[in-house]
Every structure is written in structure tokens, then in C-alpha cells.
Amino acid sequence: MSKIKLAGCQHLEGVSKKTGRPYNFNQIYFLAPKSGVKGLFAYQVNLDPDEFPLERLEPGQYYNVEQDFSGGIVALEKVV
């Protein structure tokens, strides 16, 4: 489990101009360590809006993040 500070978030929904397929996701932005990077790396991660509603995401707050073996976020809990 890692701890991050949420820098920002947004909801993206529409139809891809390239493929014509619909998309619907929440995107989060945060800084965290990364191997080979001096300092912190700026991450941008897409989340399922049903699992991680935008209303529950608060920029400027700290969150505990749990990831699966491929790096996908499976849990995001606000640190109280």
C-alpha cells in the first residue's frame, strides 16, 4: 500500500473520434516516487467512475492506494 497526495481529478466521457467507441472514466493526478526518477514522478491514472466516484475524490487530500500486480488501482481510501 502506498500513500499519495491527490493533486487533481476530472471526469471524462464521450465518444472517441478515432474509434467511434464511447468512453467514461475518472482521471486522477498525483506525484509519487518512481524508479529511476530523481524526485517525484507525475502520474495520471484512469479509474472506473462507478468504483471511484468523482464526488469522493478530494484534491489536496492524502489517500492510501492499493494496486494489483499490473499496477491498476483496486483501493483508494482517504487518510483521516
URMO-V812981 format. One record per pair of residues at least 24 apart in sequence whose C-alpha atoms are under 7 Angstrom apart, sorted by sequence separation. I is the first residue (numbers start at 0). GAP is how many residues later the second one is. If there is no record, write none. Layout:
BEGIN
I,GAP / I,GAP
END
This chain:
BEGIN
5,24 / 24,24 / 4,25 / 3,26 / 4,26 / 3,27 / 3,28 / 25,28 / 10,43 / 8,50 / 7,51 / 6,52 / 5,53 / 6,53 / 5,54 / 4,55 / 5,55 / 4,56 / 5,56 / 4,57 / 3,58 / 4,58 / 2,59 / 3,59 / 2,60 / 3,60 / 2,61 / 1,62 / 2,62 / 0,63 / 1,63 / 0,64 / 1,64 / 0,65
END
